[in-house]
Each structure stands twice: as structure tokens, then as C-alpha cells.
């Protein structure tokens, strides 16, 4: 699974289950997961893999996005709500998995910003050529790409904080490089 959180909200799953009157065994059967997995999702102890979320949502009669809490949609959300892992999304977009990971994380398009479509004999911009792969409109994909780029500094700072928590020596070297007091 992607290491990037996508906003799964166990309380929303519980509410959707209640509204649908769905039993744990029925949800498990329809989502093609074990009853234990469904119980862990409902308890908030486990987050469904991207491939499972759409099946879980269908089992309780909601859109995958309705089982998540997010401020702004980013590329990771669109990918997960489409039910794809990073590897399968990268393959569907025709790019290397690492290239896709960087795009999803930073929102920087690089060479993916446009693609030459031979059958049209012209260049097609990212939102237009990639939106069908995500199953969204070009406008929604463009907004999610922009939100991913805006979130990148937050994500980077959080990752650096976690590294410093686990490696005090690195944290001290970083403080020295920045000229900060211990």
C-alpha cells in the first residue's frame, strides 16, 4: 500500500454500514476481504488497500470518497478512489513507478505535463490525457495536481520531523547546518 495517507475514516464506514443495514459478513463477501479485515476497518485499526476501498464503498452503497475525510483532493486520493495502487496507476499512465511516485507526491509534472498523441497529431496536456485514467474530469485532475504541489512542503516537513525523531544524531547535524541552537 502507499505510505501516503489518503484520509480513510472508519467513522464514515460505520455510518455508511449503518445506513445500508449491512452486516460484516455481507460487506466482507461483497468487498472480497475477510470478516476480520472488515472488523478492523470498522474499528479504525486498519486502513483498506487502495484496491479494496472501492469494493468496500460499493458494499455499503457509497462512493469511495465518502469513506474518506480530506481537506482538498490530491492525486493520491484520486488514485485510491479509482482503486489503484501506485504500481497499477503508473502502468496505466505509461510511466515508471518511481516517476509516478514523484508526480503524486510533489505535483510536479515534468515530462508528463504534455503527451504527443499520434492519432490526433498534436500535444495533449496532462489533465486531458490523464483524466480518463483516473476516471475524473480534466478540471478535477488539474485541481488535484495543484493541491498535491501545494501539500508537498507540508509532507516534506513531516517526513523530516519523523526522521529527526528517530535519529537524534541526524537532527543535531541538521540543527548545526541551519545554525540553530540545540
C-alpha positions, 0 to 999 in steps of 0.5 A: 500500500502507499505510505501516503495517507489518503484520509480513510475514516472508519467513522464514515464506514460505520455510518455508511454500514449503518445506513445500508443495514449491512452486516460484516459478513455481507460487506466482507463477501461483497468487498472480497476481504475477510470478516476480520479485515472488515472488523478492523476497518470498522474499528479504525485499526486498519486502513483498506488497500487502495484496491479494496476501498472501492469494493468496500464503498460499493458494499455499503452503497457509497462512493469511495470518497465518502469513506474518506475525510480530506481537506482538498483532493490530491492525486493520491486520493484520486488514485485510491478512489479509482482503486489503484495502487501506485504500481497499477496507476503508473502502468496505466499512465505509461510511466515508471513507478518511481516517476509516478511516485514523484508526480503524486507526491510533489505535483510536479509534472515534468515530462508528463505535463504534455503527451504527443498523441499520434492519432490526433497529431498534436500535444495533449496536456496532462489533465486531458490525457490523464483524466480518463485514467483516473476516471475524473474530469480534466478540471478535477485532475488539474485541481488535484495536481495543484493541491498535491504541489501545494501539500508537498512542503507540508509532507516534506516537513513531516517526513523530516520531523519523523526522521529527526525523531528517530535519529537524534544524531541526524537532527543535531547535524541538521540543527548545526547546518541551519545554525540553530541552537540545540 
